[in-house]
């Protein structure tokens, strides 16, 4: 008994018409008729009642259909699973990430993911932390790489990276030659920061570093471009994760230490 003959029987039983079944199978009708007759001879029963006007299943044919249909479905599923085991899983993953993750976390993670899941399409969405949380709750993101998120019901948080903050200062700044700067020395300075509504966790972290001192004023409020610090560093200071070590025009550069509590955590979270 050939497996293809069972498939032929299933298609004819679904259509109850040899001509339409042959069209679905992309073959001519005479070979299909011969194959079904051969199957009936091997089984020793008649599966179809045929007249010049109609085709119907015999009681034996109906019983055989009930048994064969789930078996062939399981066989197709097994074949697909075997193919996926060889090629790896397929699908699409929508990932959000904060701009600073593109410096430290994303490059190595993307390379590793491509090695492990070459057939999964990655859709990358540069978003702020608060935007990602909103989209994760909506279900339009599968995974987010955030910075200092607040805990939200329905969202799982896992820490994947931790790094210190550094200070970027304009060239000629009075503190530019120091290797370490205390928070009290930055009181009343102008700083470029993300607005609270876009990065509430990071904004709160920065302000917590100035506990007991006057926090720096934020001259970077507005929409969240990826280069807030770059945009205003020539006229104001900036606090950045240490991995964001981009060149700053007309700036002294990045002071490698800030204060003892300047530890900044990047966290990965997935929403289901």
BELTAFEN-V726957 format. One line per field, one symbol per residue. psi: psi as a letter, one per 30 degrees, with the letter a starting at -180 (. if undefined). burial: b if it has 24 or more other C-alpha atoms within 12 Angstrom, else e. A space follows every 10 residues. Layout:
psi=???
burial=???
//
This chain:
psi=kkefeeeeee eeeefhjeee eeeefhllee eeeeeeeeee eefglkfkkk lfflklklee eeeeeeeeee eeeeeeeeee eeeeeeflll akjjklklef ffeeeeeeee eeeeeeifgk kkjkjjllee eeeeeeefgf kfkkjlkhll kkkfkkkkkf kkllllkkll kgkfgfgkfk kleffgkglk kjlklefeie eeeeeefffg kflklkkjgg kalilfheee egfffllkkl kffihlkkkg leakkfldlf ggkkkkkkkk g.
burial=eeeebbbbbb bbbbebbbee bbeeeeeeee ebbebbbebb eeeeebbbee eeeeeebeee beebbeebee ebeeeeeeee eeeeeeeeee eeebbbbbbb bbebbbeeeb eeeeeeeeee eeebbbbbbb bbbbbbeeeb bbbbbbbbbb eeeebbbeee bebbbbbbbb eebebbeeee bebeebeebb bbbbbbebbb bbbbbbbebb eeeebbbbeb eeebeebbbb bbbbbbbbbb bbbbbeebee bbbbbbbbbe ebbbbbbbbb be
//
